[in-house]
Amino acid sequence: MNTLLIQTTNSQELILVENFLKQHHLKSRILTDDDKEDIVLGRMIEETNYAETVDTTEFVKQLRS
């Protein structure tokens, strides 16, 4: 299965796209801000290199300075 993201510029465009998808019996879902945030956080977690760690003491020193 493939996924297509479409970003509309206004509510009229969104309604047009939704209607088209419904008429053609295609599944669709509107992402909430929380959904979008979850996607970004998930990607950040996937891309994080845990091999590079910082000493906790050094980290706290840097925060306090």
Backbone as JSON Lines, residues from 0, in Angstrom:
{"i":0,"aa":"M","n":[0.84,-1.17,0.0],"ca":[0.0,0.0,0.0],"c":[0.89,1.24,0.0]}
{"i":1,"aa":"N","n":[0.52,2.24,-0.75],"ca":[1.24,3.51,-0.8],"c":[0.43,4.59,-0.12]}
{"i":2,"aa":"T","n":[1.11,5.62,0.3],"ca":[0.47,6.74,0.99],"c":[0.8,8.02,0.27]}
{"i":3,"aa":"L","n":[-0.19,8.86,0.13],"ca":[-0.02,10.16,-0.51],"c":[-0.48,11.23,0.47]}
{"i":4,"aa":"L","n":[0.38,12.2,0.73],"ca":[0.0,13.33,1.58],"c":[-0.32,14.51,0.7]}
{"i":5,"aa":"I","n":[-1.42,15.16,0.98],"ca":[-1.83,16.34,0.22],"c":[-2.05,17.47,1.2]}
{"i":6,"aa":"Q","n":[-1.41,18.59,0.95],"ca":[-1.59,19.75,1.82],"c":[-2.38,20.8,1.05]}
{"i":7,"aa":"T","n":[-3.54,21.14,1.57],"ca":[-4.38,22.14,0.91],"c":[-4.1,23.5,1.52]}
{"i":8,"aa":"T","n":[-4.42,24.55,0.78],"ca":[-4.16,25.9,1.27],"c":[-5.37,26.52,1.95]}
{"i":9,"aa":"N","n":[-6.54,25.93,1.74],"ca":[-7.73,26.48,2.4],"c":[-8.78,25.38,2.55]}
{"i":10,"aa":"S","n":[-9.84,25.71,3.27],"ca":[-10.86,24.7,3.56],"c":[-11.64,24.28,2.32]}
{"i":11,"aa":"Q","n":[-11.78,25.18,1.36],"ca":[-12.49,24.81,0.11],"c":[-11.74,23.71,-0.64]}
{"i":12,"aa":"E","n":[-10.44,23.86,-0.74],"ca":[-9.63,22.83,-1.41],"c":[-9.73,21.51,-0.67]}
{"i":13,"aa":"L","n":[-9.71,21.58,0.65],"ca":[-9.8,20.37,1.45],"c":[-11.13,19.66,1.18]}
{"i":14,"aa":"I","n":[-12.2,20.4,1.13],"ca":[-13.52,19.81,0.86],"c":[-13.56,19.19,-0.54]}
{"i":15,"aa":"L","n":[-12.98,19.86,-1.52],"ca":[-12.95,19.31,-2.88],"c":[-12.19,17.99,-2.93]}
{"i":16,"aa":"V","n":[-11.05,17.95,-2.28],"ca":[-10.24,16.74,-2.28],"c":[-10.98,15.62,-1.54]}
{"i":17,"aa":"E","n":[-11.56,15.94,-0.38],"ca":[-12.31,14.94,0.37],"c":[-13.47,14.37,-0.46]}
{"i":18,"aa":"N","n":[-14.19,15.25,-1.13],"ca":[-15.31,14.8,-1.95],"c":[-14.85,13.9,-3.09]}
{"i":19,"aa":"F","n":[-13.76,14.26,-3.73],"ca":[-13.22,13.44,-4.81],"c":[-12.87,12.04,-4.3]}
{"i":20,"aa":"L","n":[-12.19,12.0,-3.17],"ca":[-11.78,10.71,-2.59],"c":[-12.98,9.86,-2.21]}
{"i":21,"aa":"K","n":[-14.0,10.48,-1.64],"ca":[-15.21,9.75,-1.27],"c":[-15.92,9.2,-2.51]}
{"i":22,"aa":"Q","n":[-16.01,10.02,-3.55],"ca":[-16.68,9.59,-4.78],"c":[-15.98,8.4,-5.41]}
{"i":23,"aa":"H","n":[-14.68,8.33,-5.25],"ca":[-13.9,7.24,-5.85],"c":[-13.6,6.12,-4.85]}
{"i":24,"aa":"H","n":[-14.28,6.17,-3.73],"ca":[-14.16,5.13,-2.69],"c":[-12.72,4.89,-2.26]}
{"i":25,"aa":"L","n":[-11.99,6.0,-2.06],"ca":[-10.6,5.93,-1.61],"c":[-10.54,6.31,-0.14]}
{"i":26,"aa":"K","n":[-9.77,5.56,0.62],"ca":[-9.62,5.85,2.03],"c":[-8.87,7.16,2.21]}
{"i":27,"aa":"S","n":[-9.28,7.92,3.2],"ca":[-8.57,9.16,3.51],"c":[-8.69,9.44,4.99]}
{"i":28,"aa":"R","n":[-7.8,10.27,5.45],"ca":[-7.8,10.66,6.85],"c":[-7.15,12.02,6.96]}
{"i":29,"aa":"I","n":[-7.73,12.89,7.75],"ca":[-7.15,14.2,8.0],"c":[-6.27,14.08,9.24]}
{"i":30,"aa":"L","n":[-5.02,14.51,9.11],"ca":[-4.09,14.44,10.22],"c":[-4.28,15.65,11.14]}
{"i":31,"aa":"T","n":[-4.35,15.38,12.42],"ca":[-4.41,16.46,13.4],"c":[-3.0,16.98,13.65]}
{"i":32,"aa":"D","n":[-2.9,18.09,14.36],"ca":[-1.58,18.6,14.72],"c":[-0.83,17.58,15.56]}
{"i":33,"aa":"D","n":[-1.54,16.88,16.45],"ca":[-0.9,15.84,17.26],"c":[-0.36,14.71,16.38]}
{"i":34,"aa":"D","n":[-1.12,14.31,15.35],"ca":[-0.66,13.26,14.44],"c":[0.63,13.69,13.74]}
{"i":35,"aa":"K","n":[0.66,14.93,13.26],"ca":[1.84,15.44,12.56],"c":[3.04,15.5,13.51]}
{"i":36,"aa":"E","n":[2.79,15.92,14.75],"ca":[3.87,15.98,15.74],"c":[4.41,14.58,16.02]}
{"i":37,"aa":"D","n":[3.52,13.6,16.13],"ca":[3.95,12.22,16.36],"c":[4.83,11.7,15.23]}
{"i":38,"aa":"I","n":[4.49,12.05,14.0],"ca":[5.28,11.63,12.84],"c":[6.69,12.23,12.92]}
{"i":39,"aa":"V","n":[6.75,13.52,13.22],"ca":[8.05,14.19,13.31],"c":[8.88,13.59,14.44]}
{"i":40,"aa":"L","n":[8.28,13.39,15.6],"ca":[9.02,12.81,16.73],"c":[9.5,11.4,16.41]}
{"i":41,"aa":"G","n":[8.67,10.62,15.74],"ca":[9.06,9.27,15.34],"c":[10.26,9.29,14.41]}
{"i":42,"aa":"R","n":[10.23,10.21,13.45],"ca":[11.37,10.32,12.52],"c":[12.64,10.74,13.25]}
{"i":43,"aa":"M","n":[12.5,11.67,14.2],"ca":[13.66,12.11,14.97],"c":[14.25,10.95,15.77]}
{"i":44,"aa":"I","n":[13.39,10.13,16.35],"ca":[13.86,8.98,17.11],"c":[14.6,8.01,16.19]}
{"i":45,"aa":"E","n":[14.05,7.76,15.0],"ca":[14.69,6.85,14.04],"c":[16.06,7.36,13.61]}
{"i":46,"aa":"E","n":[16.2,8.68,13.47],"ca":[17.43,9.27,12.95],"c":[18.47,9.54,14.04]}
{"i":47,"aa":"T","n":[18.1,9.37,15.3],"ca":[19.02,9.65,16.39],"c":[20.12,8.61,16.45]}
{"i":48,"aa":"N","n":[21.35,9.08,16.57],"ca":[22.5,8.2,16.68],"c":[22.83,8.05,18.16]}
{"i":49,"aa":"Y","n":[22.42,6.93,18.74],"ca":[22.64,6.72,20.16],"c":[24.08,6.32,20.48]}
{"i":50,"aa":"A","n":[24.89,6.1,19.47],"ca":[26.29,5.79,19.7],"c":[27.04,7.02,20.22]}
{"i":51,"aa":"E","n":[26.54,8.18,19.87],"ca":[27.17,9.43,20.32],"c":[26.44,9.9,21.58]}
{"i":52,"aa":"T","n":[27.05,9.69,22.73],"ca":[26.44,10.12,23.98],"c":[27.34,11.14,24.66]}
{"i":53,"aa":"V","n":[26.75,11.92,25.54],"ca":[27.48,12.95,26.26],"c":[27.45,12.58,27.73]}
{"i":54,"aa":"D","n":[28.57,12.8,28.4],"ca":[28.65,12.55,29.84],"c":[27.65,13.46,30.55]}
{"i":55,"aa":"T","n":[26.87,12.87,31.46],"ca":[25.82,13.61,32.15],"c":[26.38,14.79,32.93]}
{"i":56,"aa":"T","n":[27.48,14.58,33.61],"ca":[28.09,15.66,34.4],"c":[28.48,16.82,33.5]}
{"i":57,"aa":"E","n":[29.09,16.51,32.38],"ca":[29.51,17.55,31.43],"c":[28.29,18.28,30.87]}
{"i":58,"aa":"F","n":[27.25,17.54,30.61],"ca":[26.01,18.13,30.08],"c":[25.42,19.13,31.08]}
{"i":59,"aa":"V","n":[25.36,18.73,32.34],"ca":[24.81,19.62,33.38],"c":[25.68,20.86,33.54]}
{"i":60,"aa":"K","n":[27.0,20.7,33.46],"ca":[27.91,21.85,33.53],"c":[27.6,22.84,32.41]}
{"i":61,"aa":"Q","n":[27.42,22.32,31.2],"ca":[27.13,23.19,30.06],"c":[25.8,23.92,30.24]}
{"i":62,"aa":"L","n":[24.81,23.26,30.82],"ca":[23.51,23.9,31.05],"c":[23.62,25.04,32.06]}
{"i":63,"aa":"R","n":[24.45,24.83,33.06],"ca":[24.57,25.83,34.13],"c":[25.44,27.01,33.74]}
{"i":64,"aa":"S","n":[26.25,26.86,32.72],"ca":[27.15,27.97,32.34],"c":[26.49,28.92,31.36]}
